[in-house]
Amino acid sequence: MAEMKTIQKIPISHIDLGDETFSINFMPDLHRLRSSIEEIGLIQPVLLRRKRDGYQIICGFRRISVLKEMGGSDILSMVLDEEEKDDLRLFFVSLHENHTSRGFNTIEKAIALDKLVHQFHVEPVTVVKKYLPLFDLDADEKILNTYLSLIPMEEEMKRYVLKEKVSRANIRRISVFSPKDRVALLSLISPLKLGENRLREILTLLDEITKRDQLTIQEIVRGPEIQAVLSHRELTAPQRADRMKKALMSLRYPQMYQLERTFEIKREELHLPPNVSLQHPPFFEGKGLKLEFQFETAKEYQSVISSLSKLAEKKEFKEIIENF
């Protein structure tokens, strides 16, 4: 690498802020950096490369942005000569500097890996072996491809992935959908505040429904079953998530869902005590029903037994036994 000059003040107006060759920022949290600069000033100079018409940023995009917003006119910089042409080497320096000072979020890792492959033309096998460990990732081609699949996604979907800390497995599930379907998907999952497992269930159901029924996610979301869930804004996010799964299950397994609804209606007609539960076999596969009850005192036990002894006389109970 060319020899760096001593630290000097460079006017921000002479720096090309639009050149993002070495930038990998996504949704940067500048609050802490701004507070630090306001309190003690800039500790670490930025790294620039001299150009014919000014300076190119190698490291320090965030620091320059904050100082500019604060009304600063110049910034402490280390400047490389224009003769330094090894862009890949400079990008590697930038990655190390950022990894040491702040680390990378999921989308920033994707941006960096994409630039290595498509901008700096590093062979994927080299990226896997040399660069994935730099991001604290296992040297696995599947992991590289997962992060690269984030790049063509819409900005709002990237924000969702980052905010909700979506796993790599679910990123792969999202990546198979078309851009229009991802937009529709976002309208479905954003209000629900889904956990990792529930998101996986919903993505799997949507994928199976679209393939079986030759529907788009747009068409599924516009359906009355989904709209009915989304319109119930008085429900909590977990309640809506639970209802959304049931709505999708009804589309994916209509016969089983109808059996479930019939069973629930018949069970409600029995007016069982709150400490008694009647369950059917999982997925209605196999025969036999399960009856469970809880009690704390002998009196509660006698009350439950008394209630259960009358079940055989009820028409609804006989219908459940005959049909399920």
N, C-alpha and C positions, 0 to 999 in steps of 0.2 A: 504494500500500500504506500502511496505517496506520503511524504513527510508532512505532518500537520503543523500549521503555524501556531504561534502563541495565541492565547485567548484574546479576543478583540470584540469591540462593540460593533454590531452590524445594524444599520437602519432596517426596521421591519419592512419599510416600503421598497427596499431593494431585494427582498426575498420573494420568490415565486410561490405564493400560497396555493396556487391552483395545480401545481405539479405534485401529484400523489404517488409517484413511482414507488416510493419506499414506505408509504403510509398503509397501515392495517387497522386503523381506528374504526370502531363501530360502537355507537352509543357510549361514548366516553363519559365517565363520571368526573367532571372537572371541579366539583365543589371543594374537595379536600386539597387539590393542587392549588386552586385559587386562594384558599385560606392560608396555605403555607407560603405562597409568594407574597401575599399581603402582609404576613406577620414577619417573615425573615428574609424575603427576597428570593431571587433565583440562585439556587445552590449549584446545580449542575448545568454547565453551558450546553447549548445545542450544537449539533454537528451539521455543518453545511458544506456544499461543494460549489466552488466558484464556477459561474457560467459567463458567457460573453455579455449577457444582458442582466446579470444579477447573481443570485445565489439559489441553489436547490437544497431542499431540506432532506437530510439523511436521517437524523434522529432529532426529535423535539417538536413534533407537530402540535402536541397538546400545550406545551409550554409557550410556544409562539402564539397559539390561538388565545390562551388566557391573557398573556401580556398585551396583545393587541386589543382585546376586549376591555382591559383595564386602562387603556389609553397610553400604553408604552410606545415609545418611538423607536427604541433600539433594543437589542438583546445580546447578552454575552454569548459568543460563539467560538467554536474551533472550526477553522476553514481548511478544506482540502483544496489542492490545486485542481484546475480544470483538467489536467492531464490524467488524473485518476479515472480510468475507464472501466474498471472491473465492478460493474453494477452488482453482480451476484455477491461478490465479497462485501460490498457496502451494505447490501440487504442483510447479509449474515451478521454484520456488525450491529445493524439496527435491531435485528431480532434478539441478539444477546443483550443489548442495552435495555430493551423493553422487558425482556424476561427477568432481568436482574432487578429492575426498578419497580415494576408493577404487575407483571404477568399478563396473560391473555384470556379474554373470554372466548366462548365457543365460536362465535362468528368471526372474531379476529383470527383465531387459529385457522378457520376455513379460508379466510381471505389470504393469509400468509401462504398456506399450502397451495392455493390456486395460483398465486403469483409465481411461486417456485416452479410449478409445472408449466404454466401457460405464458408467463411473461419472461421468466429467466431460463426457460427451456431445460430444466433439470429433469433427468429421467425419473419416472415414478419410482423405480426400484431404489434409486439413490435417495429420493425424498423419504421413502419408507424407512430405510436403514439409518440415514444420517439426521434427518430433520424431525421425524415424529418424536423421537426421545427428547428433543429440545423442548417440545410442548407437553412433556410428561405423558406421552402416549406410547402404547406398545407398538413395536415395529411390525405392523400388520397392514397388508394392502387393503383389506376390507375397511379398516378404520380410515385410511386415506380417502377411499372412495366415498365413505359416509360424509366426511367433511366437505369434499368437493361437491357433493349433491346439494349442499346448502347454498352454493353460490347463485344458481339460477332462480332460487326461491324469491318470492316477493318480499319487500322490505318489512311489511307488517308480519309476515310469517317468521322472518328472521328475528324480529323483536319478540314474538311469542315464544320462540324456541329459547331465546336468551332469558326472558323474564320467568318462564315456567320451568327452566332447567330441564328441558326435554332430553331424554336419554338418546343415545346413538341408535338403539333399536327402533325407537319411535320416529327418529329422524328418517331412517330408511323407509319406514312405512309411509310417512308423509311424502317423501320424494317421488314415489311412484305415481302420485296423482298429477293430473294436468294443472297448468297455472290457474285456469278458471275453477277447477274443482278445489284447489287449495284455498282460493279466495272464499268459496262457499263453505269449505271446511272451517275456516277461521271464524266465520259468522256463527257457526254451530258450537265450536269448542271454547271460544273466548269468554262467553258469559258464564261458563260452568265451573271454572276453577278446578280443573281435573287433576287428580293425583296421577302418578306414573302408570299404575296398573289400570285405572279406569280409562285413561287415555288410550292405552294399548287395546283394551276391550272395544272401545268405540271405533278406533281406526280399523281394527280387524273386522268388525261387523260391517262397516261401510265398504271396505274392500270386497267382502264376500257378496254383499247386496249388489254392488255395481257390476260385478262379474257375472253373477247369476241372472240378474234381471235386465242386464244391458242398459243400466241407468247411469246418469252422471250424478255426482254428489249435489250439484245444483238442483237437479230434479228431486232428489231425496229431501233436501233441506226445504224445498218449497212445498212438500207434501203436508197434509193436515196433521199427521201424527207428530211431526217435528215442530211445526209451527205452534201447535197446542202447548208444547213444553216451553218453547222460547217465549211465548206470550205471558206465561205465569210469572210475572216479575215479583210477585209477593213471596214466592218460594225462596228459600235459601239456596246458595250455590250447590251444596251437597244434595239437597232435595231435587233440584233440577237435573243434576248429574245422574241421580238414580232413575228419575223418570225418563231421561233421555236414553239411558241404556235399555229400559223396558220398551220404549217406543221402537228402538232399532231392533230389539229382539223380536218384536211383533212383526216387523218387516222381514227379518231374516228367517224366522221360524213361525210362520203364521198359524200352522196347525197346533203346534205346541203352545203358542201364546193363547189360542182360543181355549185349549184344554185348561190352561192355567187360570184364565178368567172364569171359566165355568166352575172350576174347583173352588176358587176364592168365594164366589157367590154362594155356592152350596155350604161352604164352611161358615160363612157369616150367618147364614140362616139357622145354623145350629145354636147360636148364641152361647158359645162355650165360655166358661169363666176365664178371666184374664190370665190366670196361671196355668192354663191348659192349652197345648198346641197340637194340632192335627196336621201331619205332613204327608205328601205323596212321595213316591220314589223319585230320585233325581231324573229330570228329563222325561218323567213318566215311563221309564224303562224298568221292567220287572213288575212284580205284583206285591201287594201288601201295603198297608198304611202304617204310619208311625204315630202313636199317641203318647205325648209326654206331659207330665205335670209336676209342679213344685209345691212344697208346703213346708211350713215351719213349726206348726203345732198339730197336736192330735185332732183338734177341732177343725182345722183347715183340711186335714187329710180326710176326715169324715165327710166334710162338705163336698170335697172334690169327688169322692167315691159315690156319694149320693147323686151328684149331677151326672156322672158318667154312667151310672146304672140305668138312667132314663134315656140314654142315647139310642139304644136298640129299638125303642118304641117310636122314634121319630122317622117320618117318611124321608126327610132330607138325608139322614144318616144312611138309610138303606140304599138310597140312590147313589150316594158316594161310593158305598161298598160295591154296588153292582157295576158302576161305570168307571171306577178308577182302581 
